[in-house]
Amino acid sequence: MDAFTTGLLQRIKAAESHLTQARETGDDFLADVEQEELEDLRRLAAEHGVEIGAATA
């Protein structure tokens, strides 16, 4: 796995974690920000053929 793929998967995993934390603490603004970040990262992964299943496992 190259550095781009590794970094992207790490960022997706971090965004998922931050989104969960924001939702659990009731921080709606942060949850919205993290949701947008996650959508951007998933779009980037799709554009570059990176399978993201490994990031969420």
PDB file with SEQRES, HELIX, SHEET and CRYST1 records, atoms N, CA, C and O in Angstrom:
SEQRES   1 A   57  MET ASP ALA PHE THR THR GLY LEU LEU GLN ARG ILE LYS          
SEQRES   2 A   57  ALA ALA GLU SER HIS LEU THR GLN ALA ARG GLU THR GLY          
SEQRES   3 A   57  ASP ASP PHE LEU ALA ASP VAL GLU GLN GLU GLU LEU GLU          
SEQRES   4 A   57  ASP LEU ARG ARG LEU ALA ALA GLU HIS GLY VAL GLU ILE          
SEQRES   5 A   57  GLY ALA ALA THR ALA                                          
HELIX    1 AA1 ALA A    3  THR A   25  1                                  23    
HELIX    2 AA2 ASP A   28  GLU A   47  1                                  20    
HELIX    3 AA3 GLY A   53  THR A   56  1                                   4    
CRYST1    1.000    1.000    1.000  90.00  90.00  90.00 P 1           1          
ATOM      1  N   MET A   1       0.857  -1.167   0.000  1.00  0.00           N  
ATOM      2  CA  MET A   1       0.000   0.000   0.000  1.00  0.00           C  
ATOM      3  C   MET A   1       0.910   1.239   0.000  1.00  0.00           C  
ATOM      4  O   MET A   1       1.863   1.316   0.776  1.00  0.00           O  
ATOM      5  N   ASP A   2       0.610   2.187  -0.863  1.00  0.00           N  
ATOM      6  CA  ASP A   2       1.448   3.377  -0.942  1.00  0.00           C  
ATOM      7  C   ASP A   2       1.094   4.390   0.145  1.00  0.00           C  
ATOM      8  O   ASP A   2       0.097   4.242   0.851  1.00  0.00           O  
ATOM      9  N   ALA A   3       1.916   5.404   0.261  1.00  0.00           N  
ATOM     10  CA  ALA A   3       1.750   6.403   1.320  1.00  0.00           C  
ATOM     11  C   ALA A   3       0.442   7.178   1.173  1.00  0.00           C  
ATOM     12  O   ALA A   3      -0.202   7.508   2.168  1.00  0.00           O  
ATOM     13  N   PHE A   4       0.050   7.468  -0.072  1.00  0.00           N  
ATOM     14  CA  PHE A   4      -1.199   8.192  -0.292  1.00  0.00           C  
ATOM     15  C   PHE A   4      -2.381   7.393   0.249  1.00  0.00           C  
ATOM     16  O   PHE A   4      -3.212   7.924   0.986  1.00  0.00           O  
ATOM     17  N   THR A   5      -2.452   6.125  -0.117  1.00  0.00           N  
ATOM     18  CA  THR A   5      -3.551   5.263   0.315  1.00  0.00           C  
ATOM     19  C   THR A   5      -3.553   5.105   1.826  1.00  0.00           C  
ATOM     20  O   THR A   5      -4.603   5.203   2.463  1.00  0.00           O  
ATOM     21  N   THR A   6      -2.399   4.865   2.395  1.00  0.00           N  
ATOM     22  CA  THR A   6      -2.293   4.709   3.848  1.00  0.00           C  
ATOM     23  C   THR A   6      -2.757   5.974   4.567  1.00  0.00           C  
ATOM     24  O   THR A   6      -3.534   5.904   5.519  1.00  0.00           O  
ATOM     25  N   GLY A   7      -2.283   7.114   4.113  1.00  0.00           N  
ATOM     26  CA  GLY A   7      -2.662   8.384   4.724  1.00  0.00           C  
ATOM     27  C   GLY A   7      -4.145   8.667   4.594  1.00  0.00           C  
ATOM     28  O   GLY A   7      -4.786   9.127   5.540  1.00  0.00           O  
ATOM     29  N   LEU A   8      -4.688   8.390   3.417  1.00  0.00           N  
ATOM     30  CA  LEU A   8      -6.111   8.621   3.192  1.00  0.00           C  
ATOM     31  C   LEU A   8      -6.964   7.736   4.095  1.00  0.00           C  
ATOM     32  O   LEU A   8      -7.941   8.203   4.680  1.00  0.00           O  
ATOM     33  N   LEU A   9      -6.600   6.467   4.211  1.00  0.00           N  
ATOM     34  CA  LEU A   9      -7.359   5.559   5.069  1.00  0.00           C  
ATOM     35  C   LEU A   9      -7.259   5.970   6.537  1.00  0.00           C  
ATOM     36  O   LEU A   9      -8.226   5.847   7.288  1.00  0.00           O  
ATOM     37  N   GLN A  10      -6.093   6.457   6.939  1.00  0.00           N  
ATOM     38  CA  GLN A  10      -5.939   6.946   8.315  1.00  0.00           C  
ATOM     39  C   GLN A  10      -6.817   8.165   8.563  1.00  0.00           C  
ATOM     40  O   GLN A  10      -7.441   8.285   9.618  1.00  0.00           O  
ATOM     41  N   ARG A  11      -6.863   9.068   7.590  1.00  0.00           N  
ATOM     42  CA  ARG A  11      -7.699  10.266   7.735  1.00  0.00           C  
ATOM     43  C   ARG A  11      -9.185   9.911   7.787  1.00  0.00           C  
ATOM     44  O   ARG A  11      -9.947  10.529   8.531  1.00  0.00           O  
ATOM     45  N   ILE A  12      -9.593   8.920   7.002  1.00  0.00           N  
ATOM     46  CA  ILE A  12     -10.991   8.481   7.020  1.00  0.00           C  
ATOM     47  C   ILE A  12     -11.329   7.892   8.389  1.00  0.00           C  
ATOM     48  O   ILE A  12     -12.365   8.211   8.971  1.00  0.00           O  
ATOM     49  N   LYS A  13     -10.452   7.038   8.892  1.00  0.00           N  
ATOM     50  CA  LYS A  13     -10.686   6.423  10.196  1.00  0.00           C  
ATOM     51  C   LYS A  13     -10.776   7.491  11.293  1.00  0.00           C  
ATOM     52  O   LYS A  13     -11.637   7.412  12.168  1.00  0.00           O  
ATOM     53  N   ALA A  14      -9.894   8.478  11.242  1.00  0.00           N  
ATOM     54  CA  ALA A  14      -9.905   9.561  12.229  1.00  0.00           C  
ATOM     55  C   ALA A  14     -11.192  10.382  12.119  1.00  0.00           C  
ATOM     56  O   ALA A  14     -11.792  10.735  13.134  1.00  0.00           O  
ATOM     57  N   ALA A  15     -11.608  10.680  10.906  1.00  0.00           N  
ATOM     58  CA  ALA A  15     -12.837  11.455  10.711  1.00  0.00           C  
ATOM     59  C   ALA A  15     -14.050  10.686  11.231  1.00  0.00           C  
ATOM     60  O   ALA A  15     -14.949  11.272  11.834  1.00  0.00           O  
ATOM     61  N   GLU A  16     -14.074   9.386  10.999  1.00  0.00           N  
ATOM     62  CA  GLU A  16     -15.178   8.570  11.516  1.00  0.00           C  
ATOM     63  C   GLU A  16     -15.201   8.606  13.042  1.00  0.00           C  
ATOM     64  O   GLU A  16     -16.264   8.729  13.651  1.00  0.00           O  
ATOM     65  N   SER A  17     -14.038   8.500  13.645  1.00  0.00           N  
ATOM     66  CA  SER A  17     -13.942   8.548  15.105  1.00  0.00           C  
ATOM     67  C   SER A  17     -14.390   9.906  15.641  1.00  0.00           C  
ATOM     68  O   SER A  17     -15.147   9.978  16.609  1.00  0.00           O  
ATOM     69  N   HIS A  18     -13.922  10.972  15.013  1.00  0.00           N  
ATOM     70  CA  HIS A  18     -14.292  12.324  15.452  1.00  0.00           C  
ATOM     71  C   HIS A  18     -15.796  12.570  15.277  1.00  0.00           C  
ATOM     72  O   HIS A  18     -16.429  13.222  16.107  1.00  0.00           O  
ATOM     73  N   LEU A  19     -16.346  12.045  14.202  1.00  0.00           N  
ATOM     74  CA  LEU A  19     -17.785  12.182  13.972  1.00  0.00           C  
ATOM     75  C   LEU A  19     -18.572  11.474  15.070  1.00  0.00           C  
ATOM     76  O   LEU A  19     -19.542  12.020  15.596  1.00  0.00           O  
ATOM     77  N   THR A  20     -18.162  10.281  15.408  1.00  0.00           N  
ATOM     78  CA  THR A  20     -18.826   9.535  16.480  1.00  0.00           C  
ATOM     79  C   THR A  20     -18.752  10.293  17.798  1.00  0.00           C  
ATOM     80  O   THR A  20     -19.747  10.403  18.514  1.00  0.00           O  
ATOM     81  N   GLN A  21     -17.565  10.817  18.116  1.00  0.00           N  
ATOM     82  CA  GLN A  21     -17.396  11.578  19.362  1.00  0.00           C  
ATOM     83  C   GLN A  21     -18.269  12.820  19.376  1.00  0.00           C  
ATOM     84  O   GLN A  21     -18.888  13.135  20.392  1.00  0.00           O  
ATOM     85  N   ALA A  22     -18.323  13.522  18.264  1.00  0.00           N  
ATOM     86  CA  ALA A  22     -19.141  14.738  18.185  1.00  0.00           C  
ATOM     87  C   ALA A  22     -20.610  14.408  18.391  1.00  0.00           C  
ATOM     88  O   ALA A  22     -21.321  15.127  19.093  1.00  0.00           O  
ATOM     89  N   ARG A  23     -21.062  13.330  17.786  1.00  0.00           N  
ATOM     90  CA  ARG A  23     -22.468  12.932  17.956  1.00  0.00           C  
ATOM     91  C   ARG A  23     -22.760  12.522  19.394  1.00  0.00           C  
ATOM     92  O   ARG A  23     -23.809  12.859  19.943  1.00  0.00           O  
ATOM     93  N   GLU A  24     -21.820  11.789  20.000  1.00  0.00           N  
ATOM     94  CA  GLU A  24     -22.014  11.330  21.375  1.00  0.00           C  
ATOM     95  C   GLU A  24     -22.052  12.484  22.370  1.00  0.00           C  
ATOM     96  O   GLU A  24     -22.753  12.412  23.379  1.00  0.00           O  
ATOM     97  N   THR A  25     -21.305  13.541  22.090  1.00  0.00           N  
ATOM     98  CA  THR A  25     -21.277  14.690  23.002  1.00  0.00           C  
ATOM     99  C   THR A  25     -22.335  15.734  22.657  1.00  0.00           C  
ATOM    100  O   THR A  25     -22.476  16.733  23.362  1.00  0.00           O  
ATOM    101  N   GLY A  26     -23.076  15.507  21.578  1.00  0.00           N  
ATOM    102  CA  GLY A  26     -24.141  16.421  21.201  1.00  0.00           C  
ATOM    103  C   GLY A  26     -23.662  17.697  20.525  1.00  0.00           C  
ATOM    104  O   GLY A  26     -24.391  18.688  20.484  1.00  0.00           O  
ATOM    105  N   ASP A  27     -22.440  17.681  19.994  1.00  0.00           N  
ATOM    106  CA  ASP A  27     -21.893  18.846  19.312  1.00  0.00           C  
ATOM    107  C   ASP A  27     -22.322  18.801  17.844  1.00  0.00           C  
ATOM    108  O   ASP A  27     -21.622  18.249  16.995  1.00  0.00           O  
ATOM    109  N   ASP A  28     -23.475  19.387  17.564  1.00  0.00           N  
ATOM    110  CA  ASP A  28     -24.043  19.314  16.219  1.00  0.00           C  
ATOM    111  C   ASP A  28     -23.176  20.007  15.177  1.00  0.00           C  
ATOM    112  O   ASP A  28     -23.039  19.512  14.059  1.00  0.00           O  
ATOM    113  N   PHE A  29     -22.589  21.147  15.531  1.00  0.00           N  
ATOM    114  CA  PHE A  29     -21.737  21.853  14.582  1.00  0.00           C  
ATOM    115  C   PHE A  29     -20.533  21.003  14.202  1.00  0.00           C  
ATOM    116  O   PHE A  29     -20.240  20.835  13.019  1.00  0.00           O  
ATOM    117  N   LEU A  30     -19.836  20.469  15.197  1.00  0.00           N  
ATOM    118  CA  LEU A  30     -18.672  19.632  14.927  1.00  0.00           C  
ATOM    119  C   LEU A  30     -19.073  18.383  14.159  1.00  0.00           C  
ATOM    120  O   LEU A  30     -18.333  17.934  13.283  1.00  0.00           O  
ATOM    121  N   ALA A  31     -20.219  17.822  14.469  1.00  0.00           N  
ATOM    122  CA  ALA A  31     -20.688  16.640  13.739  1.00  0.00           C  
ATOM    123  C   ALA A  31     -20.890  16.978  12.259  1.00  0.00           C  
ATOM    124  O   ALA A  31     -20.539  16.185  11.385  1.00  0.00           O  
ATOM    125  N   ASP A  32     -21.451  18.147  11.983  1.00  0.00           N  
ATOM    126  CA  ASP A  32     -21.637  18.572  10.593  1.00  0.00           C  
ATOM    127  C   ASP A  32     -20.294  18.738   9.888  1.00  0.00           C  
ATOM    128  O   ASP A  32     -20.126  18.311   8.746  1.00  0.00           O  
ATOM    129  N   VAL A  33     -19.339  19.364  10.578  1.00  0.00           N  
ATOM    130  CA  VAL A  33     -18.007  19.565  10.002  1.00  0.00           C  
ATOM    131  C   VAL A  33     -17.346  18.222   9.710  1.00  0.00           C  
ATOM    132  O   VAL A  33     -16.791  18.024   8.630  1.00  0.00           O  
ATOM    133  N   GLU A  34     -17.402  17.312  10.656  1.00  0.00           N  
ATOM    134  CA  GLU A  34     -16.776  15.998  10.475  1.00  0.00           C  
ATOM    135  C   GLU A  34     -17.482  15.187   9.392  1.00  0.00           C  
ATOM    136  O   GLU A  34     -16.829  14.452   8.651  1.00  0.00           O  
ATOM    137  N   GLN A  35     -18.799  15.308   9.292  1.00  0.00           N  
ATOM    138  CA  GLN A  35     -19.546  14.606   8.246  1.00  0.00           C  
ATOM    139  C   GLN A  35     -19.104  15.091   6.867  1.00  0.00           C  
ATOM    140  O   GLN A  35     -18.901  14.288   5.956  1.00  0.00           O  
ATOM    141  N   GLU A  36     -18.956  16.401   6.717  1.00  0.00           N  
ATOM    142  CA  GLU A  36     -18.495  16.966   5.443  1.00  0.00           C  
ATOM    143  C   GLU A  36     -17.078  16.494   5.120  1.00  0.00           C  
ATOM    144  O   GLU A  36     -16.781  16.142   3.978  1.00  0.00           O  
ATOM    145  N   GLU A  37     -16.211  16.488   6.124  1.00  0.00           N  
ATOM    146  CA  GLU A  37     -14.834  16.016   5.943  1.00  0.00           C  
ATOM    147  C   GLU A  37     -14.836  14.562   5.491  1.00  0.00           C  
ATOM    148  O   GLU A  37     -14.108  14.188   4.572  1.00  0.00           O  
ATOM    149  N   LEU A  38     -15.645  13.758   6.133  1.00  0.00           N  
ATOM    150  CA  LEU A  38     -15.723  12.339   5.789  1.00  0.00           C  
ATOM    151  C   LEU A  38     -16.235  12.147   4.362  1.00  0.00           C  
ATOM    152  O   LEU A  38     -15.717  11.305   3.629  1.00  0.00           O  
ATOM    153  N   GLU A  39     -17.234  12.910   3.966  1.00  0.00           N  
ATOM    154  CA  GLU A  39     -17.752  12.818   2.598  1.00  0.00           C  
ATOM    155  C   GLU A  39     -16.689  13.221   1.584  1.00  0.00           C  
ATOM    156  O   GLU A  39     -16.555  12.585   0.538  1.00  0.00           O  
ATOM    157  N   ASP A  40     -15.929  14.279   1.889  1.00  0.00           N  
ATOM    158  CA  ASP A  40     -14.845  14.704   0.993  1.00  0.00           C  
ATOM    159  C   ASP A  40     -13.781  13.618   0.861  1.00  0.00           C  
ATOM    160  O   ASP A  40     -13.314  13.327  -0.240  1.00  0.00           O  
ATOM    161  N   LEU A  41     -13.404  13.025   1.984  1.00  0.00           N  
ATOM    162  CA  LEU A  41     -12.382  11.979   1.959  1.00  0.00           C  
ATOM    163  C   LEU A  41     -12.869  10.747   1.200  1.00  0.00           C  
ATOM    164  O   LEU A  41     -12.102  10.136   0.456  1.00  0.00           O  
ATOM    165  N   ARG A  42     -14.115  10.385   1.377  1.00  0.00           N  
ATOM    166  CA  ARG A  42     -14.672   9.230   0.653  1.00  0.00           C  
ATOM    167  C   ARG A  42     -14.719   9.508  -0.845  1.00  0.00           C  
ATOM    168  O   ARG A  42     -14.453   8.618  -1.653  1.00  0.00           O  
ATOM    169  N   ARG A  43     -15.059  10.751  -1.219  1.00  0.00           N  
ATOM    170  CA  ARG A  43     -15.079  11.123  -2.625  1.00  0.00           C  
ATOM    171  C   ARG A  43     -13.669  11.037  -3.212  1.00  0.00           C  
ATOM    172  O   ARG A  43     -13.475  10.525  -4.315  1.00  0.00           O  
ATOM    173  N   LEU A  44     -12.692  11.543  -2.465  1.00  0.00           N  
ATOM    174  CA  LEU A  44     -11.302  11.488  -2.899  1.00  0.00           C  
ATOM    175  C   LEU A  44     -10.851  10.041  -3.077  1.00  0.00           C  
ATOM    176  O   LEU A  44     -10.176   9.711  -4.051  1.00  0.00           O  
ATOM    177  N   ALA A  45     -11.223   9.194  -2.145  1.00  0.00           N  
ATOM    178  CA  ALA A  45     -10.879   7.777  -2.246  1.00  0.00           C  
ATOM    179  C   ALA A  45     -11.488   7.160  -3.499  1.00  0.00           C  
ATOM    180  O   ALA A  45     -10.817   6.421  -4.219  1.00  0.00           O  
ATOM    181  N   ALA A  46     -12.739   7.455  -3.755  1.00  0.00           N  
ATOM    182  CA  ALA A  46     -13.407   6.904  -4.936  1.00  0.00           C  
ATOM    183  C   ALA A  46     -12.741   7.387  -6.227  1.00  0.00           C  
ATOM    184  O   ALA A  46     -12.587   6.617  -7.175  1.00  0.00           O  
ATOM    185  N   GLU A  47     -12.349   8.657  -6.258  1.00  0.00           N  
ATOM    186  CA  GLU A  47     -11.700   9.214  -7.444  1.00  0.00           C  
ATOM    187  C   GLU A  47     -10.359   8.540  -7.732  1.00  0.00           C  
ATOM    188  O   GLU A  47      -9.920   8.491  -8.881  1.00  0.00           O  
ATOM    189  N   HIS A  48      -9.713   8.023  -6.693  1.00  0.00           N  
ATOM    190  CA  HIS A  48      -8.403   7.412  -6.860  1.00  0.00           C  
ATOM    191  C   HIS A  48      -8.426   5.890  -6.730  1.00  0.00           C  
ATOM    192  O   HIS A  48      -7.376   5.252  -6.653  1.00  0.00           O  
ATOM    193  N   GLY A  49      -9.621   5.316  -6.706  1.00  0.00           N  
ATOM    194  CA  GLY A  49      -9.747   3.870  -6.677  1.00  0.00           C  
ATOM    195  C   GLY A  49      -9.330   3.225  -5.369  1.00  0.00           C  
ATOM    196  O   GLY A  49      -8.938   2.058  -5.343  1.00  0.00           O  
ATOM    197  N   VAL A  50      -9.412   3.981  -4.285  1.00  0.00           N  
ATOM    198  CA  VAL A  50      -9.033   3.448  -2.978  1.00  0.00           C  
ATOM    199  C   VAL A  50     -10.268   2.846  -2.326  1.00  0.00           C  
ATOM    200  O   VAL A  50     -11.276   3.529  -2.143  1.00  0.00           O  
ATOM    201  N   GLU A  51     -10.189   1.565  -1.976  1.00  0.00           N  
ATOM    202  CA  GLU A  51     -11.290   0.903  -1.290  1.00  0.00           C  
ATOM    203  C   GLU A  51     -11.238   1.296   0.171  1.00  0.00           C  
ATOM    204  O   GLU A  51     -10.200   1.160   0.819  1.00  0.00           O  
ATOM    205  N   ILE A  52     -12.368   1.788   0.701  1.00  0.00           N  
ATOM    206  CA  ILE A  52     -12.349   2.297   2.069  1.00  0.00           C  
ATOM    207  C   ILE A  52     -12.870   1.308   3.095  1.00  0.00           C  
ATOM    208  O   ILE A  52     -12.931   1.638   4.280  1.00  0.00           O  
ATOM    209  N   GLY A  53     -13.241   0.131   2.688  1.00  0.00           N  
ATOM    210  CA  GLY A  53     -13.718  -0.871   3.633  1.00  0.00           C  
ATOM    211  C   GLY A  53     -12.711  -1.148   4.736  1.00  0.00           C  
ATOM    212  O   GLY A  53     -13.097  -1.399   5.877  1.00  0.00           O  
ATOM    213  N   ALA A  54     -11.440  -1.105   4.414  1.00  0.00           N  
ATOM    214  CA  ALA A  54     -10.382  -1.373   5.383  1.00  0.00           C  
ATOM    215  C   ALA A  54     -10.313  -0.289   6.450  1.00  0.00           C  
ATOM    216  O   ALA A  54      -9.895  -0.555   7.576  1.00  0.00           O  
ATOM    217  N   ALA A  55     -10.718   0.927   6.107  1.00  0.00           N  
ATOM    218  CA  ALA A  55     -10.642   2.034   7.058  1.00  0.00           C  
ATOM    219  C   ALA A  55     -11.688   1.921   8.152  1.00  0.00           C  
ATOM    220  O   ALA A  55     -11.484   2.390   9.272  1.00  0.00           O  
ATOM    221  N   THR A  56     -12.790   1.306   7.824  1.00  0.00           N  
ATOM    222  CA  THR A  56     -13.881   1.234   8.797  1.00  0.00           C  
ATOM    223  C   THR A  56     -13.883  -0.066   9.583  1.00  0.00           C  
ATOM    224  O   THR A  56     -14.705  -0.251  10.480  1.00  0.00           O  
ATOM    225  N   ALA A  57     -12.978  -0.957   9.255  1.00  0.00           N  
ATOM    226  CA  ALA A  57     -12.938  -2.251   9.941  1.00  0.00           C  
ATOM    227  C   ALA A  57     -12.264  -2.151  11.290  1.00  0.00           C  
ATOM    228  O   ALA A  57     -12.148  -3.151  11.998  1.00  0.00           O  
TER     229      ALA A  57                                                      
END                                                                             
